Amino acid sequence: MQNFENKVALVTGASRGIGKAIAETLASQGAKVVGTATSDKGAAAISEYLGSKGRGLALDVTDSENLPQIIKDIEKECGSIDILVNNAGITRDNLMMRMKDDEWDAVLNTNLSAVFKVCKTVVRGMMKRRYGRIINISSVVGTTGNPGQVNYCAAKAGLVGFSKAMAKEVAARGITVNCVAPGFIDTDMTKSLNDEQKHAIFDNIPASRLGEPAEIAAAVAFLASDGAAYITGETIHVNGGMAMV
Amino acid sequence: MSTIEERVKKIIIEQLGVKEEEVKPEASFENDLGADSLDTVELVMALEEEFETEIPDEEAEKIKTVQSAIDYVNNNSDD
C-alpha cells in the first residue's frame, strides 16, 4: 500500500481494463486521479467510479494541437500532475503481408506517438517541481513478438526505448520514467482472442492463468511511489512467467 | 520596476547558479556559464513564466547567449 495523499495522477485510457484498475488503485491509495477516455460516455463512466477521488475527461491523446491547453486546464483545476500513466492503447491486428497503412498508422499514433506528445506536455511542470513519475504501459509482445501484431509490437517495444532515453534526460530533475509490460491480462482486449489462441497462450504461461488488471496496477503503484525513486528506465514484466527477461 | 535586461539577468543567475559578474552579454549559457542543454530548456521555461509568454521551439533554440535572451524578450514583449 502506497501513500499518494496530495498527489495528482493522470491515467490515459482509464474507462476499462488495465487503465481502470490503475486509476482505481491510485485513487484508493490517496491520489487525486484524472482518467481519460476517447468518448464523453467513457469519461462519464470514469467520473462515476472515481466518485470524489477524481474525474473522467474526454481526451483524444493523438490530438497534439489541443493537448497542451487541455493539460493546462487540468492542472489549473486539479493541481500539477505528479504521476502520469500512459495506458491508452489500441490494436489493429493483421498479418504483416496484409496490414494496411492505416492499421499501422493508427496503432503507432495512439500507442507510441501520443505518449511522446503527452509526456512532452506534462514533463514541463514536473521539471519545475523537480518531481515526477511517468509510467508507460508496454506489453510482453514488445519483447517476444506476436504474429499478427507487427504494429502493436513495434509500438510497445518503442515505448521501452523511449522511456530509457527520456529517463536519462530527466533523471537529474527527480523524474523517473519506467514501463510496466503486462502479459495476457483478463480484459476486453484479450476477450477477443479465440479458444485456439487462448490455449496456445496458456501453454506458455507457467502460472497457467490470465493476469488480473489489479496485478498490473500494483506494479504501477509501486513505480509511482516514493520508494521507487531510484528506479528509472526500467521495465517491470508482469506476465505469470510467460517471458523472463 | 526593473528593466527587461535586469529581469532576464536575474533569471539567468537563479536558474544557472552563476555570479552576476559572469552574466556578460556575450556569455554563452552552455560554453561559458556551465549549462547543459536541459538547463537551457529550463531557462527558457523560466523566461516564459517571468514574461508571461510562450516561446516557440524554433525561437527557443536560438536563445544561446545572455544577449540573445534579452533581445528575444525585448522584441516580443509589450512592456
Interface residues (C-beta under 8 A of the other chain):
Chain A: R124 M127 K128 E169 V170 A172 R173
Chain B: L38 V41 E42 M45
